[in-house]
Amino acid sequence: MSLATTTVGQHFDTVRLEKNTIILGAFNDEKIIAEGNRLLDSGMVQEAIEKYTTVVELSPMNVEAISRRAFAYLQIDNYSNSLNDYDIALEIDSTDYANLSNRALVKWYLKQYDDALVDCNKSLKYNPNYAYAYFHKGHCEYTLGNYREAINCYSKAIELDSTITRAFYNRGVAKFEADDISGACADWKIARELGHKMADSVLKKYCK
């Protein structure tokens, strides 16, 4: 295969020896991203970032690689790099509801609550059934003191995806702030059954 006939997402390193071109190795974006995903799932975050960066350097418009690297940065609390990558990914595709939701979470960590709420609403505009957008919106509403709205958001997240254990715990916290102690305790009991580590301590403290 000549360099002129390579497909999008595939790259080659070459060296020239006089008049001959020797292909040292082929790199496929999807395979490298898959390697990065395996590393990330194994907790090897920095190594995963290096894989995603390899793809981004070779294919600057590869939204998946940029998005995965943004998510990896989020796992190590590197919010500035994560936000930068999500911004770039959303410049390429402004309708990506998952990236909008995740950028909202990054902005929430950066205490940009109003902007985070805007991203959540945009995410839900493009996918009204995306549970994590409601989950992250719940964070924003809670932090802004809108406890009833936070409860509604967490409830919607649970309705769409009951495996989000933290939604039960967080809804319990919002109910507690809204003076619904029995409702809070009920949610914390579910969260404990689902394995949430902090649920047991709040149950013992507030739900005797």
C-alpha positions in Angstrom: 0.0 0.0 0.0 1.4 3.4 -0.9 1.0 6.4 1.4 -1.3 7.9 -1.2 -3.9 5.2 -0.8 -4.2 5.1 3.0 -7.6 5.4 4.4 -8.9 8.0 6.9 -7.9 7.0 10.4 -4.8 5.0 9.4 -1.3 6.4 9.5 2.2 5.3 8.7 5.7 6.0 9.9 8.2 5.9 7.1 11.9 6.2 6.5 13.7 6.7 3.2 16.7 4.7 2.3 18.0 6.2 -1.0 15.2 5.7 -3.5 13.2 3.2 -1.4 10.5 3.9 1.1 10.1 1.4 3.9 6.9 1.3 5.9 7.8 0.8 9.6 4.3 0.3 10.9 0.7 1.2 10.4 -1.5 2.9 13.1 -5.2 2.6 13.1 -7.2 5.2 15.1 -9.9 2.8 16.2 -7.4 0.3 17.5 -5.4 2.9 19.4 -8.6 4.3 20.9 -9.6 0.7 21.9 -6.2 0.3 23.6 -6.7 3.5 25.4 -10.2 2.4 26.6 -8.7 -0.9 27.9 -6.1 1.0 29.8 -8.6 3.5 31.2 -10.9 0.6 32.3 -7.9 -0.9 34.1 -7.2 2.4 36.0 -4.1 3.2 33.9 -5.3 6.7 33.2 -2.1 8.4 32.2 -1.2 5.6 29.8 -4.7 5.9 28.3 -4.3 9.6 27.8 -1.1 8.9 25.9 -2.9 6.6 23.5 -5.7 9.1 22.9 -3.1 11.9 22.4 -1.4 9.8 19.7 -4.6 9.7 17.8 -5.4 13.4 18.3 -1.9 14.3 17.0 -2.5 12.2 13.9 -6.2 13.0 13.4 -7.0 16.4 15.0 -10.7 16.1 14.1 -11.2 12.7 15.7 -14.0 13.5 18.1 -14.0 10.1 19.8 -10.3 10.4 20.7 -10.7 14.0 22.0 -13.8 13.1 24.0 -12.2 10.0 25.5 -9.1 12.0 26.5 -11.4 14.7 28.0 -13.1 11.9 30.1 -9.7 10.5 31.1 -8.5 13.9 32.3 -11.7 14.2 34.3 -10.8 10.9 36.1 -7.6 12.5 37.5 -9.3 15.8 38.4 -7.5 17.7 35.6 -10.5 19.9 34.9 -8.8 22.5 32.8 -7.5 20.0 30.3 -10.8 18.1 30.4 -12.8 21.3 29.7 -10.4 22.3 26.9 -10.9 18.9 25.2 -14.7 19.0 25.6 -14.7 22.5 24.1 -12.8 21.3 21.1 -15.0 18.2 20.6 -18.1 20.3 20.8 -16.7 22.8 18.3 -16.6 19.9 15.9 -20.0 18.5 16.9 -22.1 20.9 18.9 -25.0 18.3 19.1 -23.1 15.6 21.0 -25.4 15.2 24.0 -22.9 13.0 26.0 -20.1 15.5 25.6 -22.4 18.4 26.6 -23.5 16.5 29.7 -19.9 15.6 30.6 -18.7 19.2 30.0 -21.5 20.3 32.4 -20.0 18.0 35.0 -16.5 19.5 34.5 -18.0 23.0 34.8 -19.8 21.9 38.0 -16.5 20.9 39.5 -15.0 24.2 38.4 -18.0 25.9 40.2 -19.4 27.3 36.9 -22.9 26.2 38.0 -25.0 28.4 35.7 -22.9 27.5 32.6 -23.1 23.8 33.6 -26.9 24.1 33.8 -27.0 25.5 30.3 -25.0 22.5 29.0 -27.3 20.1 30.7 -30.3 21.7 29.1 -28.6 21.6 25.7 -27.8 17.9 26.2 -31.4 17.2 26.9 -32.5 19.2 23.9 -30.6 16.7 21.7 -31.5 13.6 23.7 -34.4 14.1 26.1 -33.9 10.5 27.5 -30.2 10.8 28.5 -30.1 9.9 32.1 -26.7 11.4 32.9 -27.8 14.8 31.7 -30.6 14.7 34.3 -28.1 13.4 36.9 -25.6 16.2 36.3 -28.5 18.7 36.1 -29.4 17.5 39.5 -26.0 18.5 40.8 -26.4 22.0 39.4 -29.8 22.5 40.9 -28.8 21.2 44.3 -25.7 23.4 44.4 -27.8 26.4 43.4 -30.2 25.6 46.3 -33.1 24.4 44.1 -33.7 21.2 46.1 -37.1 20.3 44.7 -35.8 20.7 41.2 -32.8 18.6 42.0 -35.1 15.9 43.4 -37.0 16.0 40.1 -33.8 15.7 38.1 -32.5 12.8 40.1 -35.9 11.1 39.9 -35.9 11.4 36.1 -32.3 10.0 35.9 -33.4 7.0 38.0 -36.5 6.5 35.9 -34.3 6.3 32.8 -31.4 4.3 34.3 -32.0 2.8 37.8 -28.3 1.5 37.8 -27.1 5.1 38.7 -26.5 4.3 42.4 -25.3 7.9 43.1 -28.7 9.2 41.9 -30.4 7.5 44.8 -27.9 8.8 47.3 -27.9 12.3 45.9 -31.7 12.4 45.7 -31.7 11.4 49.4 -29.4 14.3 50.2 -31.7 16.7 48.3 -34.7 15.3 50.1 -33.0 15.8 53.4 -32.3 19.5 52.6 -36.0 19.8 51.6 -37.0 18.4 55.1 -38.2 15.1 53.7 -36.3 12.9 56.2 -38.3 9.8 55.6 -37.9 10.1 51.8 -34.1 10.7 52.3 -33.8 7.6 54.4 -35.7 5.5 51.9 -33.3 6.6 49.1 -30.2 6.0 51.2 -31.4 2.5 52.0 -31.7 1.8 48.3 -28.3 3.3 47.7 -26.8 1.1 50.5 -28.3 -2.0 48.9 -26.8 -1.0 45.6 -23.3 -0.6 47.2 -22.9 3.1 47.7 -20.1 3.5 50.3 -21.4 6.6 52.1 -25.0 5.6 52.4 -24.5 3.4 55.5 -22.9 6.3 57.5 -25.8 8.8 56.8 -28.4 6.1 57.6 -26.8 5.5 61.0 -26.6 9.2 61.7 -30.0 10.5 60.5 -32.3 7.4 60.1 -32.4 5.8 63.6 
